[in-house]
C-alpha cells in the first residue's frame, strides 16, 4: 500500500529550484550533534524521492532566494518514499 502525500505537500511545501528545475519541497532545519558537544544547524528540503531521482551531492538549489548546494542526500525511513536534502549555503 502506497500513501498519497499530495495533501501533505500541498499544505506545507514551498517553491524551490533544484538543479535548475522548479520543485515543491518542505523547507526545514536539521540539527546535528558534531564532535560530541557541538550543535550545528543546516537547512533541509523534504520532498518525494520520485521528484528528484538523480539529485546528487553538489547540486545547486535556490531556497527563498538564497543559493545553496546539496551537502547530503538522505532517504527517509521507513520506505524511502521521501528524500531529505541537507543543504549548505553557496
C-alpha positions as CSV (number, residue, x, y, z in Angstrom):
1,X,0.0,0.0,0.0
2,X,1.4,3.4,-1.0
3,X,0.4,6.5,0.9
4,X,-0.7,9.6,-1.1
5,X,1.4,12.5,0.2
6,X,-0.1,15.1,-2.2
7,X,-2.2,16.8,0.5
8,X,0.8,17.0,2.9
9,X,2.9,18.8,0.3
10,X,0.0,21.0,-0.9
11,X,-0.4,22.4,2.6
12,X,3.3,22.7,3.7
13,X,5.6,22.9,0.7
14,X,7.3,25.9,-0.8
15,X,8.6,26.5,-4.3
16,X,12.3,25.8,-4.6
17,X,14.7,25.2,-7.5
18,X,16.9,22.0,-7.5
19,X,19.4,21.5,-10.3
20,X,17.6,24.1,-12.4
21,X,14.1,22.5,-12.1
22,X,11.2,24.0,-10.1
23,X,10.0,21.7,-7.3
24,X,7.8,21.8,-4.2
25,X,9.6,20.9,-1.0
26,X,9.1,21.4,2.7
27,X,11.9,23.7,4.0
28,X,13.2,22.8,7.4
29,X,16.3,23.0,9.6
30,X,18.3,20.0,10.7
31,X,20.2,19.9,13.9
32,X,23.2,17.6,14.4
33,X,25.5,16.9,17.3
34,X,29.1,17.0,16.0
35,X,32.2,16.1,17.9
36,X,30.2,15.1,20.9
37,X,29.3,18.6,22.1
38,X,28.8,21.0,19.2
39,X,25.3,21.5,17.7
40,X,25.2,22.5,14.0
41,X,22.1,23.7,12.1
42,X,21.6,23.2,8.3
43,X,18.7,24.0,6.1
44,X,17.0,20.9,4.6
45,X,14.4,20.1,1.9
46,X,12.0,17.2,2.2
47,X,10.3,16.0,-0.9
48,X,9.1,12.8,-2.6
49,X,12.0,10.7,-3.8
50,X,10.3,10.4,-7.2
51,X,10.7,14.2,-7.7
52,X,14.5,14.0,-7.6
53,X,15.6,10.5,-8.5
54,X,19.0,11.6,-9.8
55,X,19.9,14.5,-7.5
56,X,23.5,14.2,-6.2
57,X,25.7,16.0,-3.7
58,X,26.8,19.3,-5.0
59,X,23.6,20.0,-7.0
60,X,22.7,23.7,-7.0
61,X,19.5,24.8,-5.2
62,X,17.7,28.1,-4.6
63,X,15.6,28.3,-1.5
64,X,13.8,31.5,-0.5
65,X,16.0,33.4,-2.9
66,X,19.3,32.2,-1.5
67,X,21.8,29.9,-3.3
68,X,22.6,26.6,-1.7
69,X,24.3,23.3,-2.7
70,X,23.3,19.8,-1.7
71,X,25.6,18.5,1.0
72,X,23.9,15.2,1.7
73,X,21.0,13.1,0.2
74,X,19.2,11.1,2.8
75,X,16.5,8.5,2.2
76,X,13.8,8.9,4.8
77,X,12.7,5.8,6.7
78,X,10.8,3.5,6.6
79,X,10.3,3.1,2.8
80,X,12.4,5.7,1.1
81,X,9.3,7.4,-0.4
82,X,10.7,10.7,0.8
83,X,14.2,12.2,0.5
84,X,15.8,14.8,2.7
85,X,18.4,17.1,1.1
86,X,20.8,18.7,3.6
87,X,22.0,22.0,2.2
88,X,24.9,24.3,2.6
89,X,24.8,28.0,1.6
90,X,26.8,28.7,-1.5
